Amino acid sequence: MECPKRGALAGRPDEAMVEILARVPARSVYRSKCVAKAWRDLIDDPLNRKKLPQTLEGFFFKDKPSYVRDGGDAEHFVFINFLSRSVPLDIDPCFSFLTKRAEIENLFFEDSCNGFLLFYHVPKSNSFDLSYIVCNPATKQWERVSTCSCCPPVADCSQWYTFLAFDPAVSSHFHLLNFWIEVLDEGVEPLEDQVFLFSVCAYSSETRTWSRSQTNLNEQGQLEGWRQGSLDYMGPQHAYVNGILHLIVEYKGQDQIVALDVQGKTKRIITLPALAEGRRWKFIGYIGQSQGRLHYLNNDVNAHGHKKSYELSIWVLQDYDTQEWVLKDSVSFLKLFGKMSCTSGRSDFFVVAIHQDCNVIFILQPRNRLIAYDMDHKEVSVIATFEHEKWDAKIASYIPYFSESPALTNKL
């Protein structure tokens, strides 16, 4: 008797299936886990995860100010799991592979990007001897990076920010971009007449060197005018999209998005989406990357009549070259929070992330919870609740990267 023919996929070796899955988006890979247990085990196999695209697993949530060895408030991260996995991730929220090392003392979380995390490291013996540590929690690799020699001490800067840029689809190496305010004419009195300018230094893990982005305001004009603007003191909104770092900068009373390459050179200025007559932006917005495109979210107010209605608007930059913004969705505060308006200002909520593979945004209500809003199904769900208020908490979106990187030379 002739055996029945099996389906085409059934006859393929696992290696071929992994190669096929490696070429589809992460969202499709995770949907494939529902086909059969064999597929789920194949996708979750630790040896295969290095080849397959990964999606958002959850959030590292820092609810204490810092990790301080031998006294002080110890940094405490918790991991908020967003996905249910058949094979749980080996996640250490305490980052013991760093904090248990004798040479590492005070760590301060700063940024995250596509599976890598960035910390400031400050030795106890010299609080001005700042350096950076970039790590991959999935492989427990890490690298120490000295600060740029052309940058002034942090204590001398009214604003100092460092951003991490890493995209394994482009390169296994990472970049750091350091921004600080420089006073161009310190001798001028009164102080309000002094000219301040944002300077930028860029680090490449491939060359292991810093370089300063030179700026001539007279020659470059409007493209570089943002350097005389200001960033959000509560933490600049930024997004690394298609090899470009995007920042929200306030310049001449208007918010705009500045796009810089990994060398710190300004590539373009992007205007924010225009609102209909009678509506206005309420606070500094959020920018993020989803499905390969830049997104902008903000709370806008309908000021027609005596009553004001509040909504969260989600915009996508549909055409990067023409700067065409398209309104993707809008949701009322009543739907999100159960109330008509934001009574206590911006601190009432923070947009902390947008899912990189699907139409879901994550919002922190500092008083007690983290929620998710699904744009496709118009559903609000609670991801986590907290016992204490989280006014100064930092959240790092975590997309695991399971391959070892030549840019990170130390390992536990």
C-alpha positions, 0 to 999 in steps of 0.5 A: 500500500502506498503511503499518503503524501505528506504536506510540503512543510512536513518533509522539510528539515528544521534548518530549512524551516528556520531559514524560511522563518528568518525571512518573515516579520517577527509578528508572523513568526510568533503567529506561526507558533499557534500552528502546532506544538512542533512549530512552537518548539522549533521557534522557541529553541535557543539555538534557533532564536539567534536566527529568527526575528524577535518581537517585544518581550516586555519592559525593564522597569526601574522603580528606584533611582540608581544602583549604588554599591555599599550604601544608598538606594540600590537600583531595582529593576523588575521585568514586566512580561508582555508575552507568554513563552513556552520557554521562559527567557533567562532574564535577570532584572538585577543585571547581576552579570554587571553589578556583582563585578568588583570594578563596577560600582554605581550604575544609572540607566540611560537608554535602550535600543533593539536589545542593548541597554545603556548605563552611566557608570560612576566610580565611588572614588571619583563621581566625575570619572563618568563612563558608559556601559553598553550591555546585552541582557540576553547574552550577558555581554557588555562593553565599557566606553569612556566619555568623549575627551572633547565633552565638558564634565557632566557637572558643568552642563545644564543639559547632558544626554546620551542616546544609544543607536543599535540595529542588528539588521544593519550592523552588529555594532552600536553607536552613542550620540552625546548631546550637551549645552555649550556656552558660546560667549561666557563673558557676556552679561547679563546671563540671559544674553549669552548664546547657548548651543547644543554640541554633539559627539558620536561614538562608533563601536566599530572604530572605538573612537569618538568624533565631534560633529562640527557645526557652522550656524552661519553656513548651515542656517535653518538646518542647524538652528535647532542647536539653539533650542532645548530638549525636554528636561524630563527626558528627551523623546527620541526614536532610532528609525532606519539608521537615523536618530530622531529627537523632539526639540523646542526651537523658537517656541515650536516643537519639531523633530530633528533627524541626525545620522549616527555621526551626529550630522543633521539630515533634516528637520521634520515638522509636526502634523498639523491640527484642525482648526480649534484644536491644539497640542497639549504637551510635548509628544512621544515619538517611536518606531513601529513597522518601519515608520516614525510615529508621533503621539500627543494629547490634543484638545478640542477647544470649541465651545465652553467644554474641552475634550481630550484625545490621544492622537496617533500619527504615522509619517507615511512618506518620509521624503514629503513629510506626509503625516497620516492620522492613524487613530485617536482615542478619548481620555474617557476610553483610556482612563475613564475620565474626560480630561487630564486634570493634573497635567502631563504627569497624569500619564506618559506614553512609554512605547509603541509596539514595533510590529503591531498597532499597540501603544503602552501608557504609564499612569504613574499612580498605579498601572501600565496599560496597553491600547490596541488600535485595531481592536479599540481595546484597553488592557492593564499590563501591570499594576503597582503598589507605589506611585511611579513618578520618576520611573524609567522604562526600557522596552526589551526586544531580545537579541540572542546573537553575540556581538563583536562590539561587546567584548566582555562576558560573565 
